[in-house]
Amino acid sequence: MAKTGPERTGSLYWCKSGWRARMRVEVDGETVQKSFDLGTKDKAVARIKMRKLAKMNAPAAELEAEATQLETFEQAARRIVSESGIKSKDARLARLRLHVFPALGHMRVDEVRAGDLRDVLNALADAGASKQSCIHLRNDVSAVLGELWRFDVLSENVCKKVKIPKTAKVDKRERAVIPDHKLAVYLAWEHPIEKRRSAVLERQTMACIVRMFGGLRWGDIRALQWEAFETTDGRFSYGWAPREKTASPQKLVVPDMLRPILRDWWERAGRPTEGLMFPVRRGDRAGGQRKAGSIAKALRRDLARAWGIEALESVNVMRSNGRPDVRCLWVKRREPDAEELPLLEATQFTLPVDFHSGRRQYKQALADAGVDMQSAMTLSGASDAKAHQRYLNNTAKARELPAAALPNLSITAARLNLAPGENSNDSGYRESDLNRRPHAYEARALTS
């Protein structure tokens, strides 16, 4: 007979087989206290199951069958990700919701097989996703199933059997870096609209910090706080680089060139002694830390306007009610030149500029200045020599072969190396051809 009346409540208790729930149910028309094996050693899962049983208006036999049922993958994923302490849990849940829940969300966690995840990753790779995106998604699923495995809900984490599809794209293009003379033009630019100037100045300050203070990563910039610097009297003689990736804050001397820039931003912020240097500017999260999303598009937009590619002009437009109007809009005045194009747009060889480009430029500047690798890794907070070396591969920098390494292909050398009689008409060549066709004669001399 189905239960009626107030909603049931229950309590959890532990036994050797795992968590069990004790609650009052009706059996053969009588209300009795009954225990249900919840089939889990994870207390969080046990609580969820107990609440679900308490809400069900069903006979005891049906409740007992439901108690041993495992969560679906979507239920487990939402619970585990929301309870995790990682900062990127919103991004993780978004990836799972977009790519995994439609295919695996309805399955019980014990029904998920390696082949199911392999199909999801193959579909993602076939859609043009990069290898790194596939790695992220596999890690997202592994975080869920791995947590269930650690609490003995699952016998294994099937993600360990799954390899990244070979069809996934591997983008080996490097990020372009802003040359110092182009960066100087950007820093001298001021937005023509006053209410937009503060946001532009913020990005300009960020660009200076990345370029001159430890090659900070974008996550470090978002986490940077005023108390990390010596703000007394606006000295800014030293500061602590957050180094969130390695969790090893690092004390660095602030270069003389950077100090007035930091002091100006500090004074504009009201000379604070604590708090975030670059918090969210407006909205419900105003004052809080920025999310992981980049503002690289805004940076590239600033660069295009500072370099004169776009200009603010009065444009005649037609309003929705059919009446004419005049508005100030950014209009493209010219095409980017050969130096600007790879900084603003992806090319065959490079990716456009973002704030992480400043870290690459910082490391390359250390190498160009002759700083040894150990010191450069210390200054940039790097812990992996191979990863550090990748920053030094500057595809956009034209290399020149030293003159001493060039072969001797002079006409005189070619003549001296000609075999006797080869300058006669019998050879098919004429003496005058030496001036008209030097490459053929020099190549023949080298191969003789």
N, C-alpha and C positions, 0 to 999 in steps of 0.2 A: 504494500500500500504506500502510495507516495506521501512524502512528508508535507505537512501543512503547518502554518503558524510562523513564529519568529525564525529568523535565519539561524542555522546551526553555527556553533563555534566549536573549536577543538583545541587540542594541545599536542605538542610534539614531545617525543621521548626517544632516547637512543638505545639501540640494542646491537648485538654483534653483526647482524645482517644490514644495518643501516638505520635510517630514521623511520619512525612509525608515527601515525596520527591517531589520537584517541578522541572520539566524538560520539554523541548520542544520536542513534538512528532508530527507525521503526522496523521491527522484525515480527512478522505475523501479527500485526496490529498492536504490538507492545513496544514501548520506548526503552531501548537498552543501550548501554555503553559498549562500543565496539572499537577494536583497533584495526588499522589498515596499514599494510606494508607499503611504503611509498617508493620502494625500489631505488633509493638514492642515498649516498653518504654526504651529499652536499646539503647543508642546512638551508641555504637560500632556495634551492630547488624544492626542498621539502616544504618550506613555508608556502611557496606558490601553489604546490599541489594541494596542500591542506586547505588553503583559501578557496581553491577551485571546487574541492569536494564539499566544502561547507555551503557553497552557493547552489549546488546541484539539488534539484527537487526530484530525487530518484530513489529507487529501492536500494537496500544494502548490497545486494548481489551486483548491481550495476556500479555502485560506488567502489566496490572492491576491485572490479575489473578496471575501472578508470584509474584507480590509485597506482596501479603498476605501469600505466601507460607513460611513455617518455614524452618530453616536450617535442614540438616540431622545431626544425632548425631555426625558423624565424623567431619563435618564442624564445628559444635559448640565446640566439644572437642578440636580440634586443635587451634581454636581461643582463647578459654578460658584458656587453659593450657599455651599457649605461652604468654598470657598477664598476667598470674599470677606471683606473686613475690616469690613463693616458690623455694627453692634451688634444690629440687628433681623433678623439672618439666620434665627433660629429662627422668628420670626413670618412671615417671607417664605416659608420652606419649608412652614410649616403651611398658609398660604393656597394655595400651589401644590398641595400634596397634597390639599387639600379640594376645590378648584374646578377645577383645570386638568388634573392628571394623569389623572383618569378619562376626560376627553375627548381630550386631546392627548398624554398621556404615552407612548403606544405608537408615535406617529408619528416618523419620522426628522425631524431638525431642518430639513432642506431641503424637507420636505413640508408644513410648517406654513404656512398661508396666512392672509391678513388676515381672510377670511371665517370661518375656524375660531375665531380669537380673538373675533371679533364675536359669534359664536353663544354662546360662553362668557359674555361680558359681558351679552348680552341675557338669558340664562337667570338670571344673578345678579341683574339688575335686576328681572326678573319675579318673582323670589322675595322681593322687598321690600328688597333691599340699597340702601344709600344711594349717592349719587354718589361720595362720597369712597372708599367701599369698592371701587367699580368702578375708580376712578383708581389705588388701591393695587395692585389685581390686574393692571391693564394695565402698571404700572411694574414689577411682579415679572416678568412675561413678557418685557418689553422689556429688563430687565437681563440675562436669559439670552441672548436672540437678539442683543442688541447686542454682547455679549462675543464671540459667535461671528462676527458681522459684522466686528468689529475685527481678528480674526485670519484674515480671508479664508476662513473656513469657509462663510459664507453671503454671497450677493451683496448682500443688503439686510436691514434690520430691518423686517419687515412691520408691526410695532406702530405705526409712524409713520403708517400709513394708517387706523388704527382710531380712531374717535371714541367718546366715552362715550355710552351709550344715553340718549335723551331721557326714557325712562321711569324712569330711576334717580331715586330720591327725593332731594330737596335739603332737608335739615333746617336751616332758618334760625332755629330757636329758640335763644335765648341761654341761657347757664348762669345759674341763679339765684345770688345772692351772699348770704352770711350777714350780716344787719345786726349792727352792732357790739354792741348790747345783747344779742342772742342769742348772739353769740360769747363775750361775757363770762360768760354763764350756763354755756356749755359748758366754758370754761376753769376755772370754779370747781367743776365736777363731778368726783367721784372714784368710780371703779368700786367697788362694794361687795365684790367678791371680790378679795382681795389679789393673787393670782397674775396677775390680768388688768390690774392697774393700770399696769404698766410699758408695755404695748402702747398703752393709752389715752393715757398721758402722752406717748408718742412722737408719736402723731397730733396731740395738742394742741400740742406744740412745733412740729411741721411747719406746722400752721395759722397759728401766730404768725409764723413765719419768712416764709411766703408773703405774709402780710398786711402785714408791716412792713419786709422786707428785699428790696427790688428787684423785688417781684412775681415771684418765681422760678417757672419752669415745673416740672412734675412731674419731668422729666428732670434738671433742675438740683438738685432736692431729693435725688434718688437719688444724684447724683454729689458732693454736698457733703462736704467733708473738713475735719477739725479744723485741719489746717495752713493752711487758707484764712483762719482767724481769728487775731487777736492773743490767744492764750490765756495769755500771761504774766500770772501773778497773777490770772487770771480777769477781765482788764480788758474784753476784747471791744469795744474802741473802734472797730475797723474790721474788714472782712472782704472777701473776694473772691467775687463771684457767678460761678459757673462759666460760665453762658451757653453750654451745649453746642450749642444750635441754631445759633448764629452763630459759635461757636468764638472768641469774644472775651471772655475773663474781664474782670470789671469790679470795681474797688475802690470800696466803698461804706462810708460811716459807719454804724455800727450805732446805731439810735435808743436813747435812754436806756431807753425802756419795754421794749425787747427784751433788753437786756443781762442782767438777772437771770434771765430765762427761759433764755437760752443757758448762763449760768453754772451754773444748777441742773442742766440736762441734762449738762453737762460733768462736774460733780462726781459725778453718778450713774454716769457712764460710767468713772469712775476717773481723771479729769483727764488724758486722753490728749493727746498733742501731734501725732499724725498718725493717719491712717486715716479710714474713712468715719464720718460722724456717724449715719447711719441704715442700718446694714448689715442683711442677712438675719438674722433672730433665731434660727432653729433649722433643723435638717435638715442634709443633706449640704452645702448651700451656705452654712451659717452663717458670718457674717463677710464674705461677698462682697457685691457690689453687687446691689441689687434688680433684677429684670427690669422690662420696660417696663409690665407690667400694673399697673393702678391699684388703690388700696385705698379707692376712693370709697365702696363699699358699707359698709365698716367705719366710715368717717367718718359716714355718714348713720345707721348703727345707733347710734353713740355719741350723736349729736345727739338722736335720738328718746328715748333713755334719760335723757339729761341734762335734757331739757325736760319729763320726766314723762309722756310718751306711753306708754312702756313701764315696767313696774316688776318687780322680782324678787320672786316670791312662792313659797311652798311649795305644791306641787300634788300631789294624790293621783293616782298613775298605776298601771297594771297592768304588771308585768314580763312577759317573754316566757314564763316558766314558770308564769304564772297567779297569782303571789303579789303582793299589794299593796305599794306602795312610796310614799315621799314624796320628791319632788325639788324643787330650787329652779330655777324656769324664769322666763324673761322673758315677762310677760303684758301684752297691750295693755290699758291702763287707759282711754284716751280716744282720740278721733279728733284728728288735727292741726287746729289752728285755721287761719283764713284766711291768716295770716302764715307758718305753719309748712308748710302743704301744698306750696306750690311749691318749698320748699327740700328736701323729702324725696322728692317724687314728680314725674314728668314731667306737665306740664299742656299745655293747648292752645297756650300762649304761651311756656313756658320749659322748660328741662331741669333736673333736680335738681342739687344742689350736688356738686361734686367738688373736688379740690385746685387745679385750674386756676381755679376760681371766685375763689380768693384773689388771683390775678393780675388778674382783671377788677376786683375790688373795689379793689385797690391803684391801678390806673389811674384808676378813677372817683373815688377819694378825692383824687388829685392834681388832677383837673379841678375837683372841687367846692371845693378849696382855692385855686383861681385860678392854679395853676401853668401856665405857658405850654407849648404843645405840644412845643417843642424840648427844654425841660428835662424834661418828663414822659417823652419818648421816651428821653432819656439815662438817667434814673433807672430806667426799666423795661427797659433794654437792647433797645429796639425799633429796627428799621432801616427799617421800611416805614410811612410815614405813614398809608396806607389801612388797613393791618392794625391799627395803633394806634387809629385812629378807630373801628373796629368794636367795640373793647372799651368804648367810651364810650356805646354805645347800650344804655341800661338800660331794657328793656321793663317791668320790674316796678316802676319808679319812677313814681309818679303825678305827672303834670305839671299845673300850674294856669295857666290863662290869666290874664294880668295884668288888673286891673280896668280899666285905661285902654284895653285892647283890646276890651272888651265893648261891644256896641251899646246905644244908648239906647232901651229898649223900655218906658218908663214909661207908666202910664195917662194921666198929665197930658199927655205928649207926644202920645199918640194922640188925645186930645180936641182939642188945639190944631190937629192936622193934618187933622181931619175936614172934609170939604167942607160948605159952608153947606146947611142943611136935612137933613143926614144924621143929625141927632139927633132928627128928627121921626118921627112914626108912619108917614109915607109911605115911609120907607126900609125898613120892615120891622123896625127895631130900636127898642127903647125905651131911654130914658135910664137906667133902672135896670139894663139889661143890661150896662152898662159895668163894674159891680162883679162881676157873675156870670160874664161871659165875656170877660175882659181879653185873652186871647191872640188871639181872632178879631178884635177891634177893633184891636189893635196891629198885627197882620199886615196888616189892610186899610189902616191908615194908612201902613205902610211901602211898600205896593205902589201907593198912589194917586199 
